[in-house]
Amino acid sequence: MSELDENIEYYNNYKKNLIQFVIHSCSYASQNKTVGRVRLTANEILDIIKEISSLEIFIYDLKLLKNPNNSILNYLNNKHFK
C-alpha cells in the first residue's frame, strides 16, 4: 500500500474514532448511566465536530491527489498556497 493510501486510511479511522467518541460520550441524558463516560460541554462537542469537518476536507484532498489531473492540482494549489 502506498503512503498516500495509508494516510487516507489513518485519517478515515481517526474520523470514525472521533464520531464514536461523541456518540459514546453523549448517548445518555441521565447521570445514572454515564459511568466511565466523559461528559462533554456544548463547546467541546462543537470543537470535535469542527475537527471532523476539517478531516473530511483533508481526506477529500488526499483522494484528489491520487488522481493526477491538471484541474485537481490547480484546485489544491489555489486552496493551500494562495
C-alpha positions as CSV (number, residue, x, y, z in Angstrom):
1,M,0.0,0.0,0.0
2,S,1.3,3.4,-0.9
3,E,2.0,6.1,1.7
4,L,-0.9,8.1,0.4
5,D,-3.3,5.2,0.8
6,E,-2.0,4.7,4.4
7,N,-2.6,8.3,5.2
8,I,-6.1,8.2,3.8
9,E,-6.8,5.1,5.9
10,Y,-5.3,6.6,9.0
11,Y,-7.4,9.8,8.8
12,N,-10.5,7.9,8.0
13,N,-10.0,5.7,11.1
14,Y,-9.3,8.9,13.2
15,K,-12.5,10.5,12.0
16,K,-14.5,7.3,12.8
17,N,-13.0,7.2,16.3
18,L,-13.9,10.8,16.9
19,I,-17.5,10.2,15.8
20,Q,-17.7,7.1,18.0
21,F,-16.3,9.1,21.0
22,V,-19.0,11.7,20.6
23,I,-21.7,9.1,20.3
24,H,-20.4,7.2,23.3
25,S,-20.0,10.2,25.5
26,C,-23.3,11.9,24.7
27,S,-25.7,8.9,24.3
28,Y,-27.3,9.1,27.8
29,A,-29.1,12.2,29.2
30,S,-29.4,10.9,32.7
31,Q,-26.5,10.7,35.1
32,N,-27.0,7.2,36.3
33,K,-25.9,5.6,33.0
34,T,-22.8,7.6,32.4
35,V,-20.3,5.6,34.4
36,G,-17.0,5.6,32.6
37,R,-18.2,8.2,30.1
38,V,-16.8,11.7,29.5
39,R,-19.3,14.4,29.9
40,L,-18.8,16.9,27.1
41,T,-19.8,20.5,27.1
42,A,-21.5,22.1,24.1
43,N,-18.3,23.9,23.1
44,E,-16.3,20.7,23.3
45,I,-18.7,18.9,21.1
46,L,-18.6,21.8,18.6
47,D,-14.8,21.7,18.6
48,I,-14.9,17.9,17.8
49,I,-17.5,18.4,15.1
50,K,-15.2,21.1,13.5
51,E,-12.3,18.7,13.7
52,I,-14.4,16.0,11.9
53,S,-15.4,18.5,9.2
54,S,-11.8,19.6,8.6
55,L,-10.8,15.9,8.5
56,E,-13.4,15.2,5.8
57,I,-12.0,18.0,3.7
58,F,-8.4,16.8,4.2
59,I,-9.3,13.3,3.3
60,Y,-11.1,14.6,0.2
61,D,-7.9,16.5,-0.8
62,L,-5.8,13.3,-0.3
63,K,-8.1,11.4,-2.5
64,L,-7.8,14.1,-5.2
65,L,-4.0,13.7,-5.1
66,K,-4.5,10.0,-6.1
67,N,-6.0,11.2,-9.4
68,P,-3.4,13.4,-11.0
69,N,-5.3,15.9,-13.2
70,N,-4.5,19.5,-14.0
71,S,-7.8,20.9,-12.8
72,I,-7.4,19.0,-9.5
73,L,-3.8,20.1,-9.0
74,N,-4.9,23.7,-9.7
75,Y,-7.7,23.4,-7.2
76,L,-5.3,22.2,-4.5
77,N,-2.6,24.7,-5.4
78,N,-5.1,27.6,-5.2
79,K,-6.7,26.3,-1.9
80,H,-3.5,25.7,0.0
81,F,-0.9,28.1,-1.4
82,K,-2.8,31.3,-2.0
